Amino acid sequence: MMENAPRRTWQQNWAPLLFLLDGIVEYSGSGLGVTLYDRVPVLGVAWGRFTISAIILFAFRAPRIVAMLREYSWKLLGLTAAFGLSLGAMNISFYEALARIPMGSAVALEYIGPVIMAVIAGKGWRVRVAILLALVGVFSISWGGVDIAKAGVPAGMGFAVLAGTWWIVYMVLGRKVAVTGHGIDHLTLGLMIAAVCYSPLGAPAIPHMVAGWDIIGSIVIVALSSSVFPFVLQLIIMRGLTAPLFALYASLLPATSMIAGFFVLGHIPTIGEALGLLLVCNAVAITSFPHKEKDDEKTFPQES
């Protein structure tokens, strides 16, 4: 008699749709942030995003965070601070990239980060194929997705790659924070630390940020859609997915950025950009897909 197949969680069944929803909401928020650039400095939009996110999350998690701090060690506080600072740096770099190049190109270049991480940790033909796809994808984006001869574009590409580099740090530290079982609390505290530490960069833009209720409302929407919503949704997804499957489905995010960029900013992807985006998504998927049975046992901890 054949053994019954393992029961799939509802997160596994709905993960592709949830990640598409995640990406469309998140990058629509980022697109809205870009529309503010003519009234609010880039650093102000980026800083306002994670600062307001920290305030919103703290409003809901304050009792838990206060209780957690009573048993906090300096080592754990340092880890949480580094986690938050890396997230803040990633957001700032990404928003600087959006000020110079289309969203689809920026996200595709940023996703080189997970590929590099997989290259460092992985072995075998998957890594080699992923490297080739990523390199061809970046070339396609550079050659067909953006005009590298245009002023500001090379800097934009550099900021996107820098965001991907910070993403590596964020993923490594995020995994260490997640195993504590209090991911949202550490995230909230980390964002609060980042808000304070990066205030010299973003706080000077406060007069622009509060210049009108429409601007204030837009920044709050950016914070909710680009930080609070995706963080909470991804945590829910993590509860029912293995780590490799979560990384695999996350490769859907670059494709959604192109969709959001089209509808929110009117960016029409070129053939080169679409091809490059597809290649980078496949590179991430190949390196993330579980190829050993024991990989399926690497689940994320439950959030309390």
C-alpha positions in Angstrom: 0.0 0.0 0.0 1.3 3.4 -0.9 2.0 5.8 2.0 -0.2 8.9 2.2 1.4 12.0 0.9 2.3 14.7 3.5 -0.5 17.0 4.1 0.1 20.4 2.6 -0.5 23.5 4.8 -2.9 26.2 3.6 0.2 28.5 3.3 1.7 26.1 0.8 -1.5 26.0 -1.2 -1.9 29.8 -1.3 1.8 30.9 -1.2 2.1 32.0 -4.9 -1.1 34.1 -4.6 0.0 35.5 -1.2 3.4 36.5 -2.6 1.8 38.1 -5.6 -0.4 40.1 -3.3 2.5 40.9 -1.1 4.6 42.2 -4.0 1.8 44.2 -5.6 0.9 45.9 -2.4 4.6 46.4 -1.3 5.8 47.8 -4.6 2.7 49.9 -5.2 3.6 51.5 -1.9 7.1 52.0 -3.1 5.8 53.5 -6.3 3.6 55.9 -4.3 6.8 56.9 -2.4 8.5 57.7 -5.7 5.6 60.1 -6.6 6.5 62.1 -3.5 10.1 62.8 -4.7 9.2 66.2 -6.2 7.9 67.4 -2.8 9.9 65.3 -0.2 13.7 64.5 -0.4 14.4 60.8 -1.2 16.1 60.3 2.2 13.0 61.8 3.9 10.6 59.3 2.1 12.8 56.3 3.0 13.4 57.4 6.6 9.7 58.3 7.0 8.7 54.8 5.8 10.5 52.8 8.4 10.1 55.4 11.2 6.3 55.4 10.8 6.4 51.6 10.5 8.2 51.4 13.8 5.6 53.6 15.4 2.7 51.6 14.1 4.2 48.3 15.1 5.1 49.6 18.5 1.6 50.7 19.1 0.4 47.1 18.8 3.5 45.3 20.3 4.4 47.7 23.2 3.5 45.4 26.1 5.3 42.4 24.5 8.4 44.6 23.8 8.5 46.0 27.3 8.3 42.5 28.7 11.0 41.2 26.3 13.3 44.1 27.3 13.3 43.0 30.9 15.1 39.8 29.9 17.2 41.3 27.1 20.9 40.7 26.9 23.4 43.1 25.4 24.3 40.5 22.8 20.7 40.2 21.7 20.3 43.9 21.7 23.3 44.3 19.5 21.9 41.7 17.1 18.5 43.4 17.0 20.2 46.8 16.4 22.3 45.4 13.6 19.2 43.8 12.1 17.2 47.1 12.1 20.2 49.1 10.8 20.7 46.8 7.9 17.0 46.9 7.1 17.1 50.7 7.2 20.2 50.8 5.0 18.5 48.5 2.5 15.4 50.7 2.3 17.5 53.9 1.9 19.6 52.3 -0.9 16.5 51.0 -2.7 14.8 54.4 -2.6 17.9 56.1 -3.9 17.9 53.6 -6.7 14.2 54.3 -7.5 15.0 58.0 -7.8 17.3 57.1 -10.8 16.1 53.9 -12.6 12.7 52.2 -13.2 11.4 50.0 -10.4 11.5 46.8 -12.3 15.2 47.3 -13.0 16.0 48.3 -9.4 14.2 45.2 -7.9 15.8 42.9 -10.4 19.3 44.2 -9.6 18.5 44.1 -5.9 17.6 40.4 -6.2 21.2 39.6 -7.1 21.7 39.7 -3.3 19.9 36.4 -2.7 21.7 34.9 -5.7 25.1 35.8 -4.2 24.0 34.4 -0.8 23.0 31.2 -2.5 26.3 31.1 -4.3 28.2 31.4 -1.0 26.1 28.7 0.7 25.3 26.4 -2.2 27.1 23.8 -4.3 26.7 22.0 -7.6 25.1 22.7 -10.9 22.3 24.8 -9.6 24.7 27.5 -8.4 26.6 27.6 -11.7 23.4 27.9 -13.7 22.1 30.6 -11.3 25.3 32.6 -11.7 25.0 32.4 -15.5 21.4 33.4 -15.5 22.0 36.3 -13.0 24.9 37.7 -15.0 22.9 37.5 -18.3 19.9 39.0 -16.6 21.9 41.9 -15.2 23.5 42.5 -18.6 20.0 42.4 -20.2 18.7 44.9 -17.7 21.7 47.2 -18.2 21.6 47.0 -22.0 17.9 46.8 -22.7 16.1 47.9 -19.5 17.9 51.2 -18.8 20.1 53.6 -20.6 23.4 53.4 -18.8 24.6 56.4 -20.7 21.9 58.6 -19.1 22.9 60.7 -16.2 22.2 59.1 -12.8 21.5 55.6 -14.2 24.9 54.1 -13.3 24.5 55.5 -9.7 21.0 54.1 -9.6 22.2 50.7 -10.6 24.9 50.9 -7.9 22.3 51.8 -5.3 20.2 48.8 -6.3 23.2 46.5 -6.1 24.0 48.0 -2.7 20.4 47.4 -1.5 20.9 43.7 -2.6 24.1 43.6 -0.5 22.3 44.9 2.5 19.7 42.4 1.8 22.2 39.6 2.4 23.1 41.1 5.8 19.4 41.5 6.5 18.7 37.8 5.6 21.5 36.5 7.7 20.7 38.6 10.8 17.0 38.1 10.2 17.4 34.3 10.5 19.2 34.7 13.8 16.5 37.1 15.1 13.7 34.8 13.8 14.9 31.8 15.8 14.2 33.7 19.0 10.5 33.2 18.3 9.8 36.9 18.8 10.4 38.1 15.2 7.9 41.0 15.1 9.1 42.3 18.5 12.7 42.3 17.4 11.7 43.8 14.1 9.9 46.6 15.8 12.7 47.4 18.2 15.2 47.2 15.3 13.2 49.7 13.3 13.0 52.0 16.2 16.8 51.9 16.6 17.2 52.5 12.9 14.8 55.5 13.0 16.9 57.1 15.7 20.3 56.3 14.1 19.3 57.4 10.6 17.5 60.5 11.8 20.4 62.9 10.8 19.7 61.8 7.2 15.9 61.8 7.2 14.8 64.2 10.0 15.8 67.4 8.1 13.0 66.5 5.6 10.3 66.6 8.3 9.1 70.1 7.3 8.5 68.7 3.8 6.9 65.6 5.2 4.3 67.5 7.2 3.7 70.3 4.5 0.2 68.9 3.8 -2.2 66.3 4.9 -1.9 64.6 1.5 1.8 64.2 2.0 1.4 62.9 5.5 -1.3 60.5 4.4 0.8 59.2 1.5 3.8 58.5 3.7 1.6 56.6 6.2 0.2 54.6 3.3 3.8 53.9 2.1 4.7 52.7 5.5 1.7 50.5 5.9 1.9 49.0 2.4 5.7 48.7 1.9 6.7 47.7 5.5 4.0 46.8 7.9 1.7 44.8 5.6 4.5 42.7 3.9 6.3 42.0 7.1 3.2 40.6 8.8 2.0 38.7 5.8 5.4 37.1 5.3 5.5 36.1 8.9 2.1 34.4 8.4 3.4 32.6 5.3 6.6 31.5 7.1 4.6 29.6 9.7 3.5 27.1 7.1 6.5 26.9 4.7 9.9 25.5 4.9 12.8 28.0 4.5 13.7 26.9 1.0 10.1 27.1 -0.2 9.7 30.5 1.3 12.8 31.7 -0.6 11.5 30.1 -3.8 8.2 31.8 -3.7 9.9 35.1 -2.8 11.4 35.0 -6.3 7.9 36.1 -7.5 8.5 39.6 -6.0 10.6 41.0 -8.9 7.8 40.2 -11.4 5.2 42.0 -9.2 7.5 45.1 -9.1 7.3 45.4 -12.8 3.5 45.1 -12.6 3.3 47.8 -9.9 5.8 50.0 -11.7 3.5 49.9 -14.8 0.3 50.7 -13.0 1.6 53.2 -10.4 4.4 54.9 -12.3 3.6 54.2 -15.9 6.9 52.4 -16.5 6.5 50.3 -19.6 9.1 47.5 -19.5 11.3 47.0 -22.5 12.0 43.6 -24.0 15.5 43.7 -22.4 14.1 44.6 -19.0 11.4 41.9 -19.1 14.0 39.3 -20.3 16.4 40.3 -17.6 13.8 40.3 -14.9 12.7 36.8 -16.0 16.3 35.5 -15.9 17.0 37.0 -12.4 13.8 35.5 -11.1 14.8 32.1 -12.4 18.3 32.5 -10.9 16.8 33.1 -7.5 14.3 30.2 -7.9 17.0 27.7 -9.0 19.3 28.5 -6.0 16.4 28.5 -3.6 14.5 25.3 -4.6 15.1 22.5 -2.1 17.3 19.8 -3.6 17.9 17.8 -0.5 15.3 16.1 1.6 16.7 17.5 4.8 16.1 21.0 3.5 12.4 20.5 3.9 12.9 20.2 7.6 14.2 23.8 7.9 11.0 25.5 9.0 10.7 28.9 10.5 9.9 29.3 14.2 6.4 30.2 15.3 5.8 33.8 16.2 4.4 34.3 19.7 
